[in-house]
Amino acid sequence: MEAAATTCYRHPSTEAYVRCTRCDRYICPDCMREASVGHQCVECVEEGQRSVRQARTVFGGAVSRATAPVVTYVLIALNVLAYLGEVVRPEIVDRFAVLGAALTGPDGEQYYYRGDTFPGYELTGIADGEWYRLVTGAFLHLPPDASFGVMHLLFNMFALWNIGRAVEGQLGRARYLALYLLSAVGGSVLVYLLAPDTSTVGASGAVFGLAAAYWVIHRRLGHDMAAVNRFMTGFLIWMVLSALFTSWQGHLGGLLTGALVTYGLAYAPAKLRTGALQLAGGALLLGLFAVGVVVRTSALTG
């Protein structure tokens, strides 16, 4: 009398003679996954992968050589697309640049605001509630007909490409994106506080924030700081020189914000490095920015 043939638990029509070393069910060759000892079924392999805690950097980023810097790619694409929009519709710059307060006249031109409004002239800018400029201005750049022109975009994107990939790999996508946006807003807020009648554009504030993060990351990891210090010296020199045609306030605001955020991620006690507390810290920083904007608006408008 012959014994009944055993079949694969996933493919009942297929004979199987090998058992999963974890659940002891019969598996066919298509369902076998090589294990340290014997073979395991597909379900047991997936369950084992879920139970393994993924290695992370000290800043919270996932340790994986295969992870592409997707956020950096997306940010570069958004900046380039915004610039193409400027080329097609130059008025985008006036509509979305970081501008604290100005008067828009009947002719559509903008004039300095000194606390008073006049018939036919409307208050324009962050002081008039256009808070979105704090973010949108960081994705625009000097138009092609400006003195620095397209080089403004190319320099920022080159810096973002080189620094952003390294920082994203250490922080992880969510923290990296938060750092970028907070640095951009921090730069815009300092522009509003110190030069509210100046119209500024550019990702420089966010890039300077990433540069500060790059420095803090290397210091936290105990790397040789000689090359990193030379790199930061070059950035600081650029901040001074670029004041001739860009906003040093935006650069400084982004630099300080990036340093503050990354220092918190790198040196906070381990028990405070949870996602919820880091989110709360970011929200607190945004709240401080909002208070600064409200106070400055009150001073400007009386």
Secondary structure as GFF3:
##gff-version 3
##sequence-region A 1 302
A	DSSP	beta_strand	18	19	.	.	.	ID=ss1
A	DSSP	beta_strand	26	27	.	.	.	ID=ss2
A	DSSP	three_ten_helix	29	31	.	.	.	ID=ss3
A	DSSP	beta_strand	33	34	.	.	.	ID=ss4
A	DSSP	beta_strand	39	40	.	.	.	ID=ss5
A	DSSP	alpha_helix	42	51	.	.	.	ID=ss6
A	DSSP	alpha_helix	70	88	.	.	.	ID=ss7
A	DSSP	alpha_helix	91	96	.	.	.	ID=ss8
A	DSSP	beta_strand	102	104	.	.	.	ID=ss9
A	DSSP	beta_strand	110	112	.	.	.	ID=ss10
A	DSSP	beta_strand	122	124	.	.	.	ID=ss11
A	DSSP	three_ten_helix	126	128	.	.	.	ID=ss12
A	DSSP	alpha_helix	133	136	.	.	.	ID=ss13
A	DSSP	three_ten_helix	137	139	.	.	.	ID=ss14
A	DSSP	alpha_helix	150	171	.	.	.	ID=ss15
A	DSSP	alpha_helix	173	194	.	.	.	ID=ss16
A	DSSP	alpha_helix	204	220	.	.	.	ID=ss17
A	DSSP	alpha_helix	225	241	.	.	.	ID=ss18
A	DSSP	three_ten_helix	242	244	.	.	.	ID=ss19
A	DSSP	alpha_helix	248	267	.	.	.	ID=ss20
A	DSSP	three_ten_helix	270	272	.	.	.	ID=ss21
A	DSSP	alpha_helix	275	301	.	.	.	ID=ss22
###
